[in-house]
Amino acid sequence: MKIMKNEYPNLNIVIGKGVGKTRPNGQYVPAYYNKQTDTIIVDIDGIKDMYKSGRPFKNVKFADGIVKGFQKKDFQNPDEFVNFVMRHEFAHKVFKQYKGEGKAAYENRINKIAYQQILDNRNNVTHTGSTMLDDSRILEQERINYARYNNELSKQMGWDDFRYKKTGIGLERQGILSPLDFIINKGSKANKEYAINMVTSPLYYEFNKKFYGTPLSAETLRNTEHLPKLADVIEEGYRVTAALNKSITGKKPMLGKFGMKFSKYITPEEVFRETFYARLDGNKHEIPEIAQYAGGKVAEYYDSFARDINNLALYMMEPIKRQDFLQGLVDSMKRSKLKTKTIKETGETWTLAEAEKGLKNANLDVELAEFSKIPNYVNINYKHDQIATRFAEFEPLMRRLLADVKVKGLPKFDPDQIDNIINTFKNYAPNSFPKTMPNVKPTDLYKLKAGYHSKHLKERHLKGIDYKELAKKGFIEDNMEMNMSYYFRSVGPDIAVAKKYGDPYAFGWFYDGGKNGYAPGLTQVYDSYFAKIENLTARRVGSNLPPKELKKLDKQIEKAKKELADAMEVSEAMRELVKNKYGVPGDPNSYMFKTVTMMKIFNNLTMLTGFSQVADIGRVITVNGLMDTSRQLLQAFSTSGGKKIFKAGLKEGRLAGQMWDMTIAWSRANITSGNDFLHSSFTGAEKIFQEANQFMFQYGNMQNPWNVVVKTAATITAQTKILGIVERLAKNKSVKVWEREYLASLGLGSKTVDEIKSIKEIYNAYIKHGNGTGTKKGLIEDKDLLKFANSDLWISNVDELDAALKFRAALYQEVDNIIVTPSLADAPLIANTLAGSLLFQYKKFGMSYTRRVVLRGLQSQDGRFLQSLAALTFLGMFVDMIRSQQTNAPYDNKSLAEKVLDGAERGGIGGIFTDIDRIVMSLSDNKVGIRPTLLGIKKPYGASLKRKMGSITPTGSSIGNLMEIIYDWGRGRHTHHTARRIRRAIPYNNVWYADFLFDKLEKGLY
């Protein structure tokens, strides 16, 4: 019962004689779980009497089946039966009844779970879970977890199978392009398994050639599961704003979201802010629409996370492990009358006083970590820049609020605990993450004096204090749109990582050789390298080898240690990339951080045209071969039913986590580069820059609406392609090798029994709910070349839901492959640092093109690669011609080779190599590069300092441009060049359809 209480502090447990209930037939029930009051009732004497009467050993007939009775020999004595009943009732709380599952079947399942634990206890089985997550729960949760890792990969595949499939030109063997490349080319097998489950790669693996599916990564999982829910709840907030304005004016607001920002009645920001206070007031508000929004969509949003948090025991794992460790440490030191004790796993020595203080803090952490049942929960985001500058005002206010919290009339926090909480706000670095200590296993980090989990728990889940006062004083973010976005970006990755590895730190606490569906974690990575060190060290100790051989052995040991250190550093960095923390300064409110962010936005505002994205069409029209895809798109949009087709494609794409650009503007984030966009404070000058940037992508170069349109087209063609191959596989029809490899690269393998089962489940669900030739619903508008999944209807049972989630994950990845969207594995780690994000701004797209267009195309070997390159080049030439006319560049004077090469660059087919060529050309004054060296196209002039700086980083070009303007002013010479430079420093000057306006402005300046 103590274990149950540890896991669920809010769980009520009543133990006593006669506390059971009596059924209408007079039968006494000595133990049961009351769902309404969250209470387990236990009459131990009554349970023993029931055992003696023989009731547990009889079958019980229910209306929908029979609950099978036990045999008396199944239990060793009445006490063991009492233990079983307690576990049975607790299992009722943990394991919910499935939709469509009968009551008898449910009771039989609960009996099986509880009795298995009795058998384990007899056999002294050590559970892989902690006190709150035992083996039964792991197996139950993983049985319906579509993200589980395929155990067959671990068992059947060797080190070489986890390498990239060959491209024919050796580029796949480079380990410097991204952290994933480093691991895949140099890591241990466990390290590779860890990496491919953490981040998404568009590249094929060798095991795809054997038709094993690529595991669904935590990176993809974090977006496909909760992103649609975030977008939906934000959209609802804007709908509420629009409805309120219309109820006042009788007219629909102009310019949509942007126009409502300037409403004189009520703005979206005001609606989101009032929603925050409504949540704190129990979803009550004087405006009924806001109260309904707070208690409806917003509540549903947080509840969806709470279910995952509760099922995964997300924030309870490490605190309870630490609590158990420190309780045992204190008890053993007192029992043995020790003043100090050294922990073997960490090498640290604890005093009794330190252990007791640590235990006290751990008890507080356990309490604060249990927050999923807080009524009307809303995440609290402290404005640390305000706290830092106004700490003298914040500290006494926070102390008073903490002291005012009472439990049964007594203070909840004592003075030491208040001091401990207040100290977490000093020098706070919310984005910093602890790294594994040298020579300390990841699974033992919680035993360190400093602990491991982020101290944000102490400030994140303070129950009972008056947050309204803190918010109104400006110490807490009260914009609900910001809060919900932050919540998705912080908690979503934790959930995704926990689903892949069993814990939110990817330590591999629960890894069991792949049997339970969890991927190898950092512990298994550590062990895979440390085993080599141990073997080499064992050879060294007591060895009689000659000095020369000993020296050689010592070098091997040092090399092995470095390999371990490098592997752990890169593996942890990959995890922090998924968690949106890698490269972000500990304090996201520092002036340096804000300056860098605003500089990148300034580059967006002054450099991007929006017209070059027309080349995306070249990718869409070659998805399923140029001819077939062109026919599909013509059929889709050449008739009056095009609008219906577009809506069907948009719906499916959004279910998969795509096409939410108009709501949360992912494209802006990718352009900004790095993970900093997730942590913007939106205050002061930065707020102005962010809003200008948002306007740029929404209404300036219109990249957001363009992405929605072109990704919808990609979704229509991609799901048609995927479902077509799935259908032929499920019906045992002819499927080409490259088609099976293609599906496998998207996570839909066709090798194992489980994979084939998933393929058939997707096909069956499509036939039942989808639109297309042969489906029960038939065609949409007689479009016989198109297939629509309608996966929102795949909810009849667990298998259908599993099929829907797997299909959406595959579709999500393929749409990103078609309309090239950077992922975490596309760029080196330095690109996500503060300085690196300046250098790699826009270059991430080049790197992503390299992987998704060039390398993946070379690996696929399906013949469509050359079609795609040709289409991209042709459209790139078209873009180049139009832009040349707009900028008065002499396009007709170019040779055919120059036109093709410039078109290829505009189309992006050169990827990062185009950027490298541009840098080499500039730094060599146009003497070295593809044009002068290979094609003989030479320029009679060199490159300016500004061009050289700009080739390395867009910021260099911006700085160079401003320096030239200042230089012109300083010497008093204003020419047409000066006018052009001033124009280039004006936001939106490069937007393709506004050229004529800025042309007039430029002439006016000169």
VENBEL-V206345 format. One record per residue. N is the residue number from 1. SS is DSSP state (2 for helix, 1 for strand, 0 for the rest). PHI is phi in degrees with one decimal (NA if undefined). D_CENTER is the distance of its C-alpha to the mean C-alpha in whole Angstrom. Layout:
N|SS|PHI|D_CENTER  N|SS|PHI|D_CENTER
This chain:
1|0|NA|36  2|2|-62.2|35  3|2|-62.5|31  4|2|-61.3|31  5|2|-66.9|31  6|2|-62.0|29  7|2|-72.5|26  8|0|-126.1|27  9|0|-57.5|29  10|0|-84.0|30  11|0|-69.1|31  12|1|-92.1|35  13|1|-126.3|37  14|1|-114.2|41  15|1|-122.4|43  16|0|175.3|47  17|0|-79.7|50  18|0|78.9|50  19|0|-85.3|47  20|0|-70.1|46  21|1|-124.3|47  22|1|-113.6|49  23|0|-72.9|49  24|0|-57.1|51  25|0|-83.2|53  26|0|90.4|54  27|0|-79.2|51  28|1|-85.4|50  29|1|-110.2|46  30|0|-77.8|46  31|1|-149.0|42  32|1|-164.8|39  33|1|-111.6|36  34|1|-94.8|36  35|0|-65.3|33  36|0|-64.8|34  37|0|-100.8|35  38|0|52.6|32  39|1|-130.9|35  40|1|-103.2|36  41|1|-102.9|40  42|1|-136.4|42  43|0|-110.5|46  44|2|-61.9|46  45|2|-63.0|50  46|2|-64.5|49  47|2|-65.6|47  48|2|-66.6|50  49|2|-64.4|52  50|2|-62.5|50  51|2|-61.8|50  52|2|-68.1|54  53|2|-75.5|54  54|0|89.1|52  55|2|-58.3|50  56|2|-66.9|47  57|2|-103.4|49  58|0|-120.7|49  59|0|-69.8|47  60|1|-117.5|46  61|1|-88.9|47  62|1|-108.6|44  63|0|-62.6|44  64|0|-110.9|42  65|1|155.4|42  66|1|-120.7|44  67|1|-90.3|42  68|0|-72.0|43  69|0|-81.0|45  70|0|-87.6|45  71|0|-100.3|48  72|2|-62.0|50  73|2|-72.0|49  74|2|-68.7|46  75|0|-122.8|46  76|0|-75.7|48  77|0|-166.6|49  78|2|-59.5|49  79|2|-63.5|46  80|2|-66.8|44  81|2|-67.8|44  82|2|-59.0|43  83|2|-59.2|40  84|2|-61.9|39  85|2|-62.0|40  86|2|-60.1|38  87|2|-66.7|35  88|2|-60.9|35  89|2|-68.9|35  90|2|-65.6|32  91|2|-64.3|30  92|2|-61.9|31  93|2|-72.3|29  94|2|-79.1|26  95|0|-105.1|26  96|0|-80.9|27  97|0|-74.8|29  98|0|-71.5|27  99|0|-64.8|28  100|0|88.8|31  101|0|-82.6|32  102|0|-68.9|36  103|2|-65.4|37  104|2|-64.4|39  105|2|-62.1|36  106|2|-64.6|33  107|2|-64.2|36  108|2|-63.3|37  109|2|-67.1|33  110|2|-64.0|33  111|2|-59.5|36  112|2|-63.4|35  113|2|-63.5|32  114|2|-66.1|34  115|2|-70.1|37  116|2|-59.7|35  117|2|-69.2|34  118|2|-63.1|38  119|2|-63.2|38  120|2|-62.9|36  121|2|-62.5|37  122|2|-63.6|41  123|0|-91.0|39  124|0|54.6|38  125|0|-70.2|35  126|0|-89.1|32  127|0|-70.5|29  128|0|-73.8|26  129|0|-83.3|24  130|0|-85.7|25  131|0|-63.4|27  132|0|-102.9|25  133|0|-147.0|23  134|0|-88.3|26  135|2|-59.0|26  136|2|-60.1|27  137|2|-69.1|24  138|2|-59.8|22  139|2|-63.9|23  140|2|-66.1|23  141|2|-65.4|20  142|2|-76.0|19  143|2|-62.1|22  144|0|-114.1|20  145|0|-99.0|16  146|0|-67.5|16  147|0|-87.1|13  148|0|-61.3|16  149|0|-82.9|17  150|0|-72.2|20  151|2|-60.8|23  152|2|-63.9|25  153|2|-61.2|23  154|2|-65.7|24  155|2|-78.0|27  156|2|-94.6|29  157|0|-97.5|27  158|0|-101.4|28  159|2|-56.7|27  160|2|-66.9|28  161|2|-68.7|26  162|2|-95.2|23  163|0|-95.1|24  164|1|-68.3|23  165|0|-64.7|26  166|0|-67.5|29  167|0|-95.9|29  168|0|96.1|33  169|0|-122.8|32  170|0|80.7|31  171|2|-65.5|28  172|2|-68.2|25  173|2|-90.5|27  174|0|-76.3|26  175|0|-104.3|24  176|0|-107.5|24  177|0|-76.3|21  178|0|-160.2|18  179|2|-61.7|17  180|2|-65.2|16  181|2|-60.3|20  182|2|-59.3|21  183|2|-69.9|20  184|2|-62.6|21  185|2|-89.4|24  186|2|-127.4|25  187|0|-79.3|23  188|0|-73.6|25  189|2|-61.3|24  190|2|-61.5|22  191|2|-64.4|20  192|2|-65.8|19  193|2|-62.0|18  194|2|-58.4|16  195|2|-66.2|14  196|2|-73.4|14  197|2|-87.4|12  198|2|-91.1|9  199|0|-120.7|9  200|0|-94.7|10  201|0|-128.7|14  202|0|-77.1|16  203|0|-78.3|19  204|0|-78.3|21  205|1|-105.9|22  206|2|-59.2|26  207|2|-70.5|25  208|2|-64.6|24  209|2|-65.0|28  210|2|-96.2|28  211|0|76.0|26  212|0|-76.7|24  213|0|-77.3|20  214|0|-69.4|17  215|0|-60.1|15  216|0|-67.7|12  217|0|-89.9|9  218|2|-61.7|6  219|2|-60.5|4  220|2|-69.7|6  221|2|-60.0|6  222|2|-63.6|3  223|2|-92.2|5  224|2|-72.5|8  225|2|-83.1|9  226|2|-110.7|9  227|2|-60.7|9  228|2|-59.3|13  229|2|-69.4|14  230|2|-62.7|13  231|2|-61.9|15  232|2|-64.9|17  233|2|-71.8|18  234|2|-69.3|18  235|2|-57.8|21  236|2|-62.9|23  237|2|-60.9|23  238|2|-70.9|25  239|2|-64.9|27  240|2|-61.7|28  241|2|-60.6|29  242|2|-62.2|31  243|2|-65.3|33  244|2|-64.3|34  245|2|-65.2|35  246|2|-67.1|37  247|2|-66.2|39  248|2|-88.5|40  249|2|-96.6|41  250|0|79.2|41  251|0|-127.4|39  252|0|-72.9|36  253|0|-58.5|34  254|0|-79.8|34  255|0|61.1|32  256|2|55.8|29  257|2|-58.5|26  258|2|-66.1|28  259|2|-63.8|31  260|2|-67.8|30  261|0|-60.7|30  262|0|-108.9|33  263|0|-63.8|35  264|0|-87.5|38  265|0|-100.8|37  266|0|-153.9|33  267|0|-102.3|30  268|2|-56.9|27  269|2|-60.2|26  270|2|-69.4|29  271|2|-64.3|28  272|2|-65.4|24  273|2|-70.4|26  274|2|-66.7|29  275|2|-63.8|26  276|2|-59.1|25  277|2|-70.3|28  278|2|-63.3|29  279|2|-62.2|26  280|2|-66.9|28  281|0|-97.1|31  282|0|75.6|30  283|0|62.7|29  284|0|-109.1|33  285|0|-161.4|33  286|0|-68.2|37  287|0|-96.7|35  288|2|-55.2|34  289|2|-63.0|32  290|2|-71.3|30  291|2|-61.5|30  292|2|-65.8|29  293|2|-63.5|26  294|2|-63.4|25  295|2|-87.2|26  296|2|-104.5|25  297|2|-60.4|22  298|2|-65.9|20  299|2|-61.7|21  300|2|-61.4|20  301|2|-61.1|16  302|2|-69.2|17  303|2|-63.3|18  304|2|-64.0|16  305|2|-72.3|13  306|2|-60.0|17  307|2|-63.1|17  308|2|-67.1|14  309|2|-60.3|15  310|2|-70.3|18  311|2|-63.5|18  312|2|-92.8|16  313|0|48.8|18  314|0|-56.4|15  315|0|-99.3|17  316|0|-91.5|20  317|2|-58.9|20  318|2|-68.0|21  319|2|-59.0|23  320|2|-72.5|25  321|2|-59.0|25  322|2|-66.8|27  323|2|-61.0|29  324|2|-62.6|30  325|2|-62.3|31  326|2|-71.0|33  327|2|-63.6|35  328|2|-65.3|36  329|2|-64.8|37  330|2|-62.2|39  331|2|-62.3|41  332|2|-68.3|41  333|2|-67.6|43  334|2|-69.3|45  335|2|-64.6|46  336|0|-92.6|47  337|0|54.0|48  338|0|-95.1|46  339|0|-88.6|46  340|1|-140.3|43  341|1|-150.7|41  342|1|-98.4|39  343|0|-88.9|35  344|0|-59.7|36  345|0|-68.9|32  346|0|-112.0|31  347|0|79.3|35  348|0|-88.8|35  349|1|-106.8|38  350|1|-103.9|38  351|1|-91.2|41  352|2|-62.0|41  353|2|-63.5|41  354|2|-64.9|37  355|2|-65.9|36  356|2|-67.3|37  357|2|-66.9|36  358|2|-62.3|32  359|2|-65.1|33  360|2|-62.1|34  361|2|-67.8|30  362|2|-65.2|28  363|2|-61.1|30  364|2|-66.1|29  365|2|-61.7|25  366|2|-61.7|25  367|2|-65.2|27  368|2|-72.1|24  369|2|-75.0|21  370|0|-88.9|23  371|0|-124.8|22  372|0|-67.2|20  373|0|-102.9|24  374|0|-63.2|25  375|0|-61.1|26  376|0|53.9|25  377|0|-59.3|22  378|0|-143.1|20  379|0|-71.8|18  380|0|-107.4|20  381|0|-114.2|19  382|1|-76.8|22  383|0|-88.7|24  384|2|-70.6|24  385|2|-67.8|26  386|2|-70.6|29  387|2|-64.7|29  388|2|-64.7|30  389|2|-81.7|32  390|0|-123.5|34  391|2|-63.8|33  392|2|-62.8|37  393|2|-87.1|36  394|2|-70.5|33  395|2|-59.0|34  396|2|-64.2|37  397|2|-63.9|36  398|2|-67.0|33  399|2|-61.6|35  400|2|-64.4|37  401|2|-64.5|35  402|2|-68.6|34  403|2|-68.4|37  404|0|-77.0|38  405|0|-74.3|35  406|1|-122.2|38  407|1|-126.3|37  408|0|54.9|41  409|0|83.3|42  410|1|-111.3|41  411|1|-59.6|39  412|0|-75.7|36  413|0|-114.5|35  414|0|-84.0|38  415|2|-56.2|38  416|2|-65.0|37  417|2|-66.4|34  418|2|-63.9|34  419|2|-58.9|34  420|2|-62.4|31  421|2|-68.9|29  422|2|-60.2|31  423|2|-64.3|30  424|0|-68.7|26  425|0|-89.2|27  426|0|-84.3|29  427|0|49.2|27  428|0|-76.9|24  429|0|-127.6|21  430|0|-62.8|18  431|0|-101.2|16  432|0|-72.7|18  433|0|-130.0|17  434|0|-72.4|19  435|0|-103.9|20  436|0|-63.7|22  437|0|-81.4|26  438|0|-57.2|28  439|0|67.0|30  440|0|-121.4|27  441|0|-63.9|25  442|2|-54.8|22  443|2|-69.4|23  444|2|-105.8|26  445|2|-64.8|24  446|2|-68.0|24  447|2|-87.5|28  448|0|-69.5|28  449|0|-59.1|30  450|0|-77.7|27  451|0|72.7|25  452|0|-129.6|21  453|0|-66.9|19  454|0|-62.3|18  455|0|-71.4|21  456|2|-63.8|19  457|2|-57.7|20  458|2|-68.5|24  459|2|-104.5|23  460|2|-85.7|20  461|0|-127.7|22  462|0|-78.3|26  463|0|-81.8|27  464|0|99.9|30  465|0|-84.2|31  466|0|-85.2|32  467|2|-72.9|28  468|2|-60.9|30  469|2|-66.6|33  470|2|-64.0|30  471|2|-66.6|28  472|2|-67.8|32  473|0|-83.0|33  474|0|89.0|29  475|0|-94.1|28  476|1|-131.7|25  477|0|-70.5|23  478|0|-111.4|24  479|0|-87.1|22  480|2|-65.2|21  481|2|-62.0|19  482|2|-64.8|17  483|2|-62.2|17  484|2|-68.3|15  485|2|-66.6|12  486|2|-60.5|12  487|2|-63.5|12  488|2|-59.7|9  489|2|-77.7|7  490|2|-102.6|9  491|2|-83.6|9  492|2|-54.3|6  493|2|-63.0|4  494|2|-59.7|8  495|2|-64.7|8  496|2|-62.2|6  497|2|-64.8|8  498|2|-65.1|11  499|2|-68.4|11  500|2|-84.1|11  501|2|-119.9|14  502|0|96.0|15  503|0|-146.9|15  504|0|-72.4|12  505|0|-101.3|13  506|0|59.2|13  507|0|-73.2|17  508|0|80.4|18  509|0|-57.5|20  510|0|-108.7|21  511|0|-63.0|21  512|0|-136.4|24  513|0|67.3|25  514|0|89.9|22  515|0|-66.3|24  516|0|-92.5|22  517|0|88.5|19  518|0|-90.1|17  519|0|-83.5|16  520|0|-57.6|18  521|0|-104.0|17  522|2|-62.1|18  523|2|-64.1|21  524|2|-68.6|22  525|2|-61.9|21  526|2|-57.6|24  527|2|-62.2|26  528|2|-64.0|26  529|2|-88.6|28  530|2|-66.4|30  531|2|-60.1|32  532|2|-66.5|33  533|2|-63.0|34  534|2|-62.5|36  535|2|-62.8|38  536|2|-67.3|39  537|2|-66.7|40  538|2|-62.2|42  539|2|-69.0|44  540|2|-76.8|44  541|0|-70.1|46  542|0|69.1|49  543|0|-78.4|49  544|0|-104.3|53  545|0|-65.6|51  546|0|-63.0|53  547|2|-51.9|52  548|2|-64.7|50  549|2|-70.6|48  550|2|-63.9|47  551|2|-63.7|46  552|2|-65.2|44  553|2|-66.2|43  554|2|-61.0|42  555|2|-65.5|40  556|2|-65.6|38  557|2|-64.7|37  558|2|-63.7|36  559|2|-64.1|34  560|2|-64.3|32  561|2|-65.8|31  562|2|-66.7|30  563|2|-60.6|28  564|2|-62.8|26  565|2|-62.0|25  566|2|-65.1|24  567|2|-63.4|22  568|2|-67.1|21  569|2|-62.9|20  570|2|-69.3|18  571|2|-64.9|16  572|2|-65.4|15  573|2|-61.9|14  574|2|-63.6|12  575|2|-61.6|10  576|2|-70.7|10  577|2|-63.1|9  578|2|-63.2|6  579|0|-85.3|7  580|0|64.9|8  581|0|-120.0|11  582|0|-65.4|13  583|0|81.1|16  584|0|-85.2|16  585|0|-56.3|19  586|0|-54.6|20  587|0|-111.7|21  588|0|-75.7|20  589|0|-105.5|23  590|0|-68.3|25  591|2|-66.1|27  592|2|-62.4|26  593|2|-62.4|23  594|2|-66.5|24  595|2|-63.7|26  596|2|-62.4|24  597|2|-60.0|22  598|2|-69.1|25  599|2|-64.1|26  600|2|-66.9|23  601|2|-67.7|24  602|2|-59.0|28  603|2|-61.0|27  604|2|-59.4|25  605|2|-67.9|28  606|2|-104.2|31  607|2|-114.1|30  608|0|-79.5|28  609|0|-101.0|30  610|0|92.2|28  611|2|-79.4|30  612|2|-64.9|29  613|2|-71.3|26  614|2|-57.2|29  615|2|-61.3|28  616|2|-56.5|25  617|2|-59.1|28  618|2|-61.7|29  619|2|-76.4|26  620|2|-65.1|26  621|0|-76.8|30  622|0|-117.9|29  623|0|-56.6|26  624|0|-119.5|29  625|0|90.0|32  626|2|-56.9|34  627|2|-70.1|36  628|2|-63.7|34  629|2|-67.1|31  630|2|-61.0|34  631|2|-63.1|36  632|2|-63.5|33  633|2|-68.2|32  634|2|-64.0|36  635|2|-64.7|36  636|2|-69.1|33  637|2|-119.4|34  638|0|-92.4|38  639|0|-125.1|39  640|0|-67.3|39  641|0|-82.8|36  642|2|-59.0|33  643|2|-64.3|32  644|2|-67.0|31  645|2|-64.8|30  646|2|-60.5|27  647|2|-63.9|26  648|2|-65.4|26  649|2|-67.6|24  650|2|-62.2|22  651|2|-61.3|21  652|2|-66.2|20  653|2|-62.6|17  654|2|-69.4|16  655|2|-60.9|16  656|0|-84.9|13  657|0|97.8|11  658|0|-104.5|14  659|0|58.9|16  660|0|-104.9|15  661|2|-59.3|17  662|2|-68.9|20  663|2|-100.5|18  664|2|-121.0|15  665|0|51.3|16  666|2|-63.7|13  667|2|-62.3|16  668|2|-59.9|17  669|2|-63.9|14  670|2|-64.8|15  671|2|-66.8|18  672|2|-60.8|18  673|0|77.2|16  674|0|79.8|15  675|0|-94.2|12  676|2|-65.6|15  677|2|-63.8|14  678|2|-80.3|12  679|2|-127.9|15  680|0|-65.8|18  681|0|-86.7|21  682|0|56.4|22  683|0|-132.2|26  684|2|57.9|29  685|2|-63.2|29  686|2|-62.5|25  687|2|-63.1|25  688|2|-62.8|28  689|2|-64.1|26  690|2|-62.9|23  691|2|-68.7|25  692|2|-64.3|27  693|2|-65.8|24  694|2|-63.3|22  695|2|-61.9|26  696|2|-57.0|26  697|2|-79.5|23  698|2|-86.3|24  699|2|-125.2|28  700|2|-81.3|29  701|0|-81.6|28  702|0|56.7|26  703|2|-68.8|23  704|2|-62.6|21  705|2|-63.5|23  706|2|-62.9|24  707|2|-59.2|20  708|2|-61.3|21  709|2|-66.6|24  710|2|-72.6|23  711|2|-74.4|20  712|2|-66.2|22  713|2|-61.3|25  714|2|-64.3|22  715|2|-63.2|21  716|2|-60.5|25  717|2|-74.5|26  718|2|-67.9|23  719|2|-68.6|23  720|2|-63.5|27  721|2|-66.7|26  722|2|-63.2|24  723|2|-66.1|26  724|2|-63.6|29  725|2|-69.0|28  726|2|-58.6|27  727|2|-61.7|30  728|2|-68.1|32  729|2|-64.9|31  730|2|-65.7|31  731|0|-95.9|35  732|0|57.5|36  733|0|-91.5|37  734|0|-64.5|37  735|0|-131.3|33  736|0|-70.5|33  737|2|-58.7|32  738|2|-64.5|29  739|2|-70.0|28  740|2|-68.0|27  741|2|-65.6|25  742|2|-60.2|24  743|2|-62.4|22  744|2|-60.6|21  745|2|-67.5|19  746|0|-97.9|17  747|0|95.4|17  748|0|-104.9|20  749|0|-71.9|23  750|0|-140.5|26  751|0|-103.4|28  752|0|-87.5|27  753|2|-60.7|29  754|2|-64.5|25  755|2|-67.0|24  756|2|-62.3|27  757|2|-60.4|27  758|2|-64.0|24  759|2|-59.2|25  760|2|-68.1|28  761|2|-65.7|26  762|2|-64.0|24  763|2|-62.2|28  764|2|-62.4|29  765|2|-66.7|27  766|2|-64.2|27  767|2|-62.2|31  768|2|-76.4|31  769|2|-115.9|29  770|0|-85.1|28  771|1|-118.2|31  772|0|160.4|32  773|0|-60.4|36  774|0|92.9|36  775|0|-81.9|34  776|0|-67.4|35  777|0|-84.3|34  778|0|77.0|36  779|0|-89.1|35  780|0|-95.0|34  781|0|52.3|37  782|0|60.5|38  783|0|-88.0|36  784|0|-77.8|36  785|0|-91.7|34  786|0|-113.0|31  787|0|-128.8|29  788|1|-124.6|26  789|0|-76.0|24  790|0|53.5|24  791|2|-68.8|21  792|2|-67.2|21  793|2|-94.3|25  794|0|-82.8|24  795|0|-131.4|24  796|0|-65.7|27  797|0|-155.3|26  798|2|-62.0|23  799|2|-63.9|24  800|2|-65.4|24  801|2|-63.4|20  802|2|-59.8|19  803|2|-64.0|20  804|2|-63.0|19  805|2|-67.4|15  806|2|-67.5|16  807|2|-63.9|18  808|2|-63.2|15  809|2|-62.9|13  810|2|-65.3|15  811|2|-64.4|16  812|2|-57.2|13  813|2|-68.5|13  814|2|-69.3|17  815|2|-63.5|17  816|2|-66.5|15  817|2|-71.2|18  818|2|-73.5|20  819|0|-95.9|20  820|0|-52.0|18  821|0|-128.8|15  822|0|-59.6|14  823|0|-119.6|11  824|2|-65.8|10  825|2|-90.7|13  826|2|-91.1|15  827|0|-135.9|17  828|0|-67.4|18  829|2|-58.5|17  830|2|-61.0|20  831|2|-66.7|18  832|2|-102.1|16  833|0|-86.7|18  834|2|-60.7|21  835|2|-71.7|23  836|2|-64.1|22  837|2|-66.3|20  838|2|-70.2|23  839|2|-67.2|24  840|0|-99.3|22  841|0|-58.5|21  842|0|75.2|22  843|2|-75.8|22  844|2|-61.9|18  845|2|-66.5|19  846|2|-61.6|22  847|2|-66.6|20  848|2|-67.4|18  849|2|-61.3|21  850|2|-57.8|23  851|2|-81.7|20  852|2|-82.6|20  853|2|-100.8|24  854|2|-76.6|26  855|2|-66.8|25  856|2|-63.1|23  857|2|-64.1|26  858|2|-66.3|28  859|2|-74.8|27  860|2|-68.9|27  861|0|55.2|31  862|0|-109.8|31  863|0|86.6|33  864|2|-83.3|31  865|2|-60.6|30  866|2|-66.6|33  867|2|-62.2|33  868|2|-63.7|30  869|2|-62.0|31  870|2|-65.0|34  871|2|-64.7|33  872|2|-64.0|30  873|2|-65.4|33  874|2|-60.4|36  875|2|-68.7|33  876|2|-62.7|33  877|2|-64.4|37  878|2|-63.1|37  879|2|-61.3|34  880|2|-62.9|36  881|2|-64.2|40  882|2|-63.4|39  883|2|-66.1|37  884|2|-63.9|41  885|2|-66.0|43  886|2|-68.7|41  887|0|-100.7|41  888|0|60.8|45  889|0|-84.2|44  890|0|-76.5|46  891|2|-64.0|44  892|2|-66.6|48  893|2|-80.6|49  894|0|-74.7|46  895|0|-76.9|47  896|2|-59.0|45  897|2|-61.9|43  898|2|-67.3|42  899|2|-63.4|41  900|2|-65.9|39  901|2|-65.6|37  902|2|-65.1|36  903|2|-65.7|35  904|2|-63.6|33  905|2|-65.7|31  906|2|-62.8|31  907|2|-76.3|29  908|0|82.7|27  909|0|-72.3|28  910|0|-79.9|29  911|0|58.0|25  912|2|-66.6|25  913|2|-68.3|29  914|2|-64.9|30  915|2|-63.9|29  916|2|-63.9|30  917|2|-61.5|34  918|2|-64.7|34  919|2|-65.1|33  920|2|-61.7|36  921|2|-58.5|38  922|2|-67.3|38  923|2|-68.5|39  924|0|-97.5|42  925|0|55.7|43  926|0|65.8|43  927|0|-97.4|45  928|0|-127.0|42  929|0|153.3|39  930|2|-61.9|39  931|2|-65.0|41  932|2|-73.0|44  933|2|-83.4|44  934|2|-97.7|43  935|2|-103.9|44  936|0|70.8|47  937|0|-90.5|46  938|0|-111.1|47  939|0|-104.6|47  940|0|-81.2|50  941|0|-137.3|48  942|0|-90.4|45  943|0|-107.4|42  944|0|-72.9|42  945|2|-61.4|40  946|2|-62.5|38  947|2|-65.8|37  948|2|-64.4|37  949|2|-64.3|34  950|2|-68.2|33  951|2|-68.9|32  952|2|-83.2|30  953|0|-152.2|28  954|2|-56.9|28  955|2|-62.4|29  956|2|-61.4|32  957|2|-66.4|33  958|2|-62.9|33  959|2|-64.7|35  960|2|-61.1|37  961|2|-64.0|38  962|2|-64.9|39  963|2|-63.8|41  964|2|-67.2|43  965|2|-63.5|43  966|2|-62.8|44  967|2|-63.6|47  968|2|-62.2|48  969|2|-64.2|49  970|2|-61.5|50  971|2|-95.5|53  972|0|72.9|54  973|0|-118.5|53  974|0|-107.5|51  975|0|-115.0|51  976|2|-64.8|49  977|2|-66.5|46  978|2|-62.7|46  979|2|-60.5|45  980|2|-63.3|43  981|2|-66.3|41  982|2|-63.6|41  983|2|-56.7|40  984|2|-65.4|37  985|0|-92.3|36  986|0|-95.2|36  987|0|-56.1|32  988|0|70.2|32  989|0|-65.7|35  990|0|-100.9|33  991|0|-63.1|32  992|2|-59.1|34  993|2|-86.1|36  994|2|-105.1|37  995|2|-56.4|39  996|2|-64.3|42  997|2|-68.3|42  998|2|-75.9|41  999|2|-62.8|44  1000|2|-63.6|46  1001|2|-62.7|45  1002|2|-61.9|45  1003|2|-65.0|49  1004|2|-66.4|49  1005|2|-68.9|48  1006|0|-98.3|50
